[in-house]
Amino acid sequence: MKLYTTDYAPNPRRVRWVMAEKGIGDIELILIDIMSLEHRTHPVIAKAGSPHLPVLELEDGSVIAESVAIGRFLESLYPEPNLFGRDAREIADIEMWTRRLEQRLATPLMLGTRMKAAPLVILEDPNAAVGDYMFENAAAYCAGLDAHLASRAFITAGRLTIADIACVCAFDFARIARFRPDKSLENVARWLGALRERAKVLEV
C-alpha cells in the first residue's frame, strides 16, 4: 500500500499518527508538494474524486480518501492499539466526540488557518474576516472542551483515540496563523502539552 501525504497539512498528519501509534511500517509514504499544487493533477489522487490528501492506494490500485476513513481501514488490519473503539458503546462515544470536535473545533481551526495564514495563499483566496469568524467559533468551543477535560487525560474512552488525534492536529496547524487557546484554559493546555510530547516522541 501507498499513502499519498504531505508535510504541511493536518489531515495527512492524522493518518501518519495512527500509523505511528500502531507501529505500521510497511506502507510506502509518497510525499506530495501541495504548495506547487501537485495534488490537483496527480493521477492517483484524482481517483479519489477530490484533490485532497491523504489518499491511501491499495494493492489493487483502488484508493481510500479522508483521514478518519483511512484510519478505520488501518485499524481493521492493525487492531492494536485500539483507536476507534472496542465495543459498540466505545465506538459510538468515540464517533460522537470525533464528529463533534471536527464540526465545532477542528474544521473551524483548519478553515480559519487557510483563510488567514499568508504562506497558504497559493491554496486559498484569503479572507481575514472569514478566518476571524472561524477562530472565534473555535475559541468559544474551547471553553467547553476545557470543562470536559477537567477530570480526563483524553477526550473519551480513557485512552488516546482518533478524537484526540484529529483535534490536536488541528490545533497544531492553526499555530501557523497564530491561533492559541486562551491561557486560562488550563485543562486544554495540559492535554495539548501531553499529546504534543507524545507526537514528538513518535515523530509525527
Contacts in CASP RR format, 6 or more apart in sequence:
PFRMAT RR
TARGET T0000
AUTHOR 0000-0000-0000
METHOD contacts of the structure
MODEL  1
MKLYTTDYAPNPRRVRWVMAEKGIGDIELILIDIMSLEHRTHPVIAKAGS
PHLPVLELEDGSVIAESVAIGRFLESLYPEPNLFGRDAREIADIEMWTRR
LEQRLATPLMLGTRMKAAPLVILEDPNAAVGDYMFENAAAYCAGLDAHLA
SRAFITAGRLTIADIACVCAFDFARIARFRPDKSLENVARWLGALRERAK
VLEV
1 26 0 8 1.000
1 27 0 8 1.000
1 28 0 8 1.000
1 56 0 8 1.000
1 57 0 8 1.000
1 58 0 8 1.000
1 59 0 8 1.000
2 27 0 8 1.000
2 28 0 8 1.000
2 29 0 8 1.000
2 30 0 8 1.000
2 44 0 8 1.000
2 56 0 8 1.000
2 57 0 8 1.000
3 12 0 8 1.000
3 15 0 8 1.000
3 16 0 8 1.000
3 19 0 8 1.000
3 27 0 8 1.000
3 28 0 8 1.000
3 29 0 8 1.000
3 30 0 8 1.000
3 54 0 8 1.000
3 55 0 8 1.000
3 56 0 8 1.000
3 57 0 8 1.000
3 70 0 8 1.000
4 30 0 8 1.000
4 32 0 8 1.000
4 39 0 8 1.000
4 42 0 8 1.000
4 44 0 8 1.000
4 45 0 8 1.000
4 53 0 8 1.000
4 54 0 8 1.000
4 55 0 8 1.000
4 56 0 8 1.000
4 57 0 8 1.000
5 12 0 8 1.000
5 15 0 8 1.000
5 16 0 8 1.000
5 29 0 8 1.000
5 30 0 8 1.000
5 31 0 8 1.000
5 32 0 8 1.000
5 53 0 8 1.000
5 54 0 8 1.000
6 12 0 8 1.000
6 31 0 8 1.000
6 32 0 8 1.000
6 33 0 8 1.000
6 34 0 8 1.000
6 39 0 8 1.000
6 53 0 8 1.000
7 31 0 8 1.000
8 34 0 8 1.000
8 35 0 8 1.000
9 34 0 8 1.000
9 53 0 8 1.000
9 173 0 8 1.000
10 106 0 8 1.000
10 110 0 8 1.000
10 169 0 8 1.000
10 170 0 8 1.000
10 172 0 8 1.000
10 173 0 8 1.000
11 52 0 8 1.000
11 53 0 8 1.000
11 54 0 8 1.000
11 66 0 8 1.000
11 67 0 8 1.000
11 169 0 8 1.000
12 53 0 8 1.000
12 54 0 8 1.000
12 67 0 8 1.000
13 169 0 8 1.000
13 172 0 8 1.000
13 173 0 8 1.000
13 204 0 8 1.000
14 54 0 8 1.000
14 67 0 8 1.000
14 68 0 8 1.000
14 71 0 8 1.000
14 162 0 8 1.000
14 165 0 8 1.000
14 166 0 8 1.000
14 169 0 8 1.000
15 54 0 8 1.000
15 56 0 8 1.000
15 67 0 8 1.000
15 70 0 8 1.000
15 71 0 8 1.000
15 74 0 8 1.000
16 29 0 8 1.000
16 204 0 8 1.000
17 165 0 8 1.000
17 169 0 8 1.000
17 199 0 8 1.000
17 202 0 8 1.000
17 204 0 8 1.000
18 24 0 8 1.000
18 70 0 8 1.000
18 71 0 8 1.000
18 74 0 8 1.000
18 75 0 8 1.000
18 83 0 8 1.000
18 162 0 8 1.000
18 165 0 8 1.000
19 25 0 8 1.000
19 27 0 8 1.000
19 74 0 8 1.000
20 202 0 8 1.000
20 203 0 8 1.000
20 204 0 8 1.000
21 81 0 8 1.000
21 83 0 8 1.000
21 160 0 8 1.000
21 202 0 8 1.000
22 74 0 8 1.000
22 75 0 8 1.000
22 78 0 8 1.000
22 80 0 8 1.000
22 81 0 8 1.000
22 83 0 8 1.000
23 78 0 8 1.000
24 74 0 8 1.000
24 78 0 8 1.000
27 56 0 8 1.000
32 38 0 8 1.000
32 39 0 8 1.000
32 42 0 8 1.000
32 45 0 8 1.000
32 53 0 8 1.000
34 53 0 8 1.000
34 123 0 8 1.000
35 119 0 8 1.000
35 122 0 8 1.000
35 123 0 8 1.000
37 122 0 8 1.000
37 123 0 8 1.000
39 45 0 8 1.000
39 51 0 8 1.000
39 52 0 8 1.000
39 53 0 8 1.000
40 51 0 8 1.000
44 55 0 8 1.000
44 57 0 8 1.000
44 63 0 8 1.000
45 51 0 8 1.000
45 52 0 8 1.000
45 53 0 8 1.000
45 55 0 8 1.000
45 63 0 8 1.000
47 55 0 8 1.000
47 61 0 8 1.000
47 62 0 8 1.000
47 63 0 8 1.000
48 55 0 8 1.000
48 63 0 8 1.000
48 64 0 8 1.000
48 65 0 8 1.000
49 65 0 8 1.000
50 65 0 8 1.000
52 65 0 8 1.000
54 65 0 8 1.000
54 67 0 8 1.000
54 70 0 8 1.000
55 63 0 8 1.000
55 64 0 8 1.000
55 65 0 8 1.000
56 63 0 8 1.000
56 64 0 8 1.000
56 65 0 8 1.000
56 70 0 8 1.000
56 73 0 8 1.000
56 74 0 8 1.000
57 63 0 8 1.000
58 64 0 8 1.000
64 70 0 8 1.000
64 73 0 8 1.000
67 166 0 8 1.000
68 98 0 8 1.000
68 162 0 8 1.000
68 166 0 8 1.000
71 83 0 8 1.000
71 84 0 8 1.000
71 162 0 8 1.000
72 84 0 8 1.000
75 82 0 8 1.000
75 83 0 8 1.000
75 84 0 8 1.000
81 159 0 8 1.000
81 160 0 8 1.000
82 159 0 8 1.000
83 160 0 8 1.000
83 161 0 8 1.000
83 162 0 8 1.000
83 165 0 8 1.000
84 91 0 8 1.000
84 94 0 8 1.000
84 161 0 8 1.000
84 162 0 8 1.000
85 91 0 8 1.000
85 94 0 8 1.000
85 157 0 8 1.000
85 161 0 8 1.000
90 157 0 8 1.000
93 156 0 8 1.000
93 157 0 8 1.000
94 156 0 8 1.000
94 157 0 8 1.000
94 161 0 8 1.000
94 162 0 8 1.000
94 163 0 8 1.000
96 156 0 8 1.000
97 155 0 8 1.000
97 156 0 8 1.000
97 161 0 8 1.000
97 163 0 8 1.000
98 161 0 8 1.000
98 162 0 8 1.000
98 163 0 8 1.000
98 166 0 8 1.000
101 145 0 8 1.000
101 155 0 8 1.000
101 163 0 8 1.000
101 166 0 8 1.000
101 167 0 8 1.000
102 166 0 8 1.000
104 137 0 8 1.000
104 138 0 8 1.000
104 141 0 8 1.000
105 138 0 8 1.000
105 141 0 8 1.000
105 142 0 8 1.000
105 145 0 8 1.000
105 167 0 8 1.000
105 170 0 8 1.000
106 166 0 8 1.000
106 167 0 8 1.000
106 169 0 8 1.000
106 170 0 8 1.000
107 170 0 8 1.000
108 134 0 8 1.000
108 135 0 8 1.000
108 137 0 8 1.000
108 138 0 8 1.000
108 141 0 8 1.000
109 134 0 8 1.000
109 135 0 8 1.000
109 138 0 8 1.000
109 170 0 8 1.000
109 171 0 8 1.000
109 173 0 8 1.000
109 174 0 8 1.000
109 179 0 8 1.000
110 170 0 8 1.000
110 173 0 8 1.000
110 174 0 8 1.000
111 130 0 8 1.000
111 131 0 8 1.000
111 134 0 8 1.000
112 130 0 8 1.000
112 131 0 8 1.000
112 134 0 8 1.000
112 135 0 8 1.000
112 174 0 8 1.000
112 177 0 8 1.000
112 179 0 8 1.000
113 120 0 8 1.000
113 173 0 8 1.000
113 174 0 8 1.000
113 176 0 8 1.000
113 177 0 8 1.000
113 179 0 8 1.000
114 120 0 8 1.000
114 123 0 8 1.000
114 124 0 8 1.000
115 124 0 8 1.000
115 126 0 8 1.000
115 127 0 8 1.000
115 128 0 8 1.000
115 130 0 8 1.000
115 131 0 8 1.000
115 134 0 8 1.000
116 126 0 8 1.000
116 128 0 8 1.000
116 131 0 8 1.000
116 132 0 8 1.000
116 135 0 8 1.000
116 177 0 8 1.000
117 176 0 8 1.000
117 177 0 8 1.000
118 126 0 8 1.000
119 176 0 8 1.000
120 126 0 8 1.000
120 176 0 8 1.000
135 174 0 8 1.000
135 177 0 8 1.000
135 179 0 8 1.000
138 174 0 8 1.000
138 179 0 8 1.000
139 179 0 8 1.000
139 181 0 8 1.000
139 182 0 8 1.000
142 181 0 8 1.000
142 182 0 8 1.000
142 185 0 8 1.000
142 188 0 8 1.000
143 182 0 8 1.000
143 185 0 8 1.000
145 185 0 8 1.000
145 187 0 8 1.000
145 188 0 8 1.000
146 181 0 8 1.000
146 185 0 8 1.000
146 186 0 8 1.000
146 187 0 8 1.000
146 188 0 8 1.000
147 187 0 8 1.000
148 155 0 8 1.000
148 187 0 8 1.000
149 155 0 8 1.000
149 187 0 8 1.000
149 188 0 8 1.000
149 190 0 8 1.000
149 191 0 8 1.000
150 187 0 8 1.000
152 158 0 8 1.000
152 191 0 8 1.000
153 191 0 8 1.000
153 194 0 8 1.000
154 160 0 8 1.000
154 161 0 8 1.000
154 164 0 8 1.000
154 191 0 8 1.000
155 161 0 8 1.000
155 163 0 8 1.000
155 164 0 8 1.000
155 167 0 8 1.000
156 163 0 8 1.000
160 195 0 8 1.000
160 198 0 8 1.000
164 191 0 8 1.000
164 195 0 8 1.000
168 192 0 8 1.000
168 195 0 8 1.000
168 196 0 8 1.000
168 199 0 8 1.000
171 179 0 8 1.000
171 181 0 8 1.000
171 192 0 8 1.000
172 196 0 8 1.000
181 188 0 8 1.000
181 189 0 8 1.000
181 192 0 8 1.000
183 189 0 8 1.000
END
